[in-house]
Amino acid sequence: MDKIAYLVMCHKNEQQVMTLINSLVDKYADVYVHVDKKNTELYQKLSENFNKIPSVNLLEERVAVFWGGFSQLRAIIGLIKAVVKSGTRYSYVSLISGQDLLIKPHLQFYKYLERCYPKEFIELERHAEFDARINTFQVGSSISRYKCVRGFNYCLRYIYNHFHVGIKKFRVKDIYKGGTWWTLTGKSLEKIMEYVDANPVYVNRFKHTICADEHFIQMLIKKLGIDKWICNNNLRYIDWENCKDNPKILTNDDYEKIMNSSAFIGRKFDMEKDSIICDRLIEYSRKKDCL
């Protein structure tokens, strides 16, 4: 099997991001990093630390990313484009955030993907209650966190869901949803990027939507007919219990549950809140004899 590429989206926590990147660098993997344009200091620090490491690639073209906005999708497309244009063949490409960590050894993850190839690991389902996100004009992106704006957008979605009034950019049967984070084959991403380059109008239809990053890749996978190998599983350990908009920050109290899971990547961690869990998982991920 060819190498893996990790696509890292980050916007804060300089030391944690550097630790993450160092933990991912391996003979089995290359790392591509998008740093939020709003954090120039983080970008400069990463450039200073990784500019001489060939397997770490920092994207020069950066986007100011705002939660739920089209900007997040632009950053993801930029990462995919960088991988495809690199000319390097990757069997798998995994999109992660700067607050994720491998929770199994590198080699174990690599061998698992090798056995499973060409399965695609992404959440992909029909969730009709979320159709209004992208079939209704939504005010965003840099102001989408303000309560008044979120309230206004909620009203627009309510009208769509209850009275079927909206822009209706897409046919309902074509709308799919899943988590932002995935591990897909390089071949599938090449097909997706080929379509994106040839159809900018389709991409622009996701402007003025909410959480396009949870729909765009899923919908293209179905649209391009490359869904027959889909596993409705993104291989992530994420704890949504008692959480609404953001998953739980995992701590050392969660260590046993994480270890007992079948997942390979954990989300999400914060070294400033609990560095012990991060140190333990990074040490475990570097083990060479755990198959």
Buried (B, 14 or more C-beta within 10 A) or exposed (E): EEBBBBBBBBBBBBEBBBBBBBBBBBEBBBBBBBBBBBBEEBBEBBEEBBEEEEBBBBBEEBBBBBBBBBBBBBBBBBBBBBBBEEEBEBBBBBBBBBBBBBBBBBBBBBBBBBEBBBBBBBBBEEEEEBBBBBBBBBBBBBEBEEEEBBEEBEEBBEBBBEEEEBBEBBEEEEBBBBBBBBBBBBBBBBBBBEBBEEEEEBBEBBBBBBBBBBBBBBBBBBBEEBBEBBBEBBBBBBBEEEEEEEBBBBBBEBBEEBEEBEBBBBBBBBBEEBBEBBEBBBEBBBEEEEE
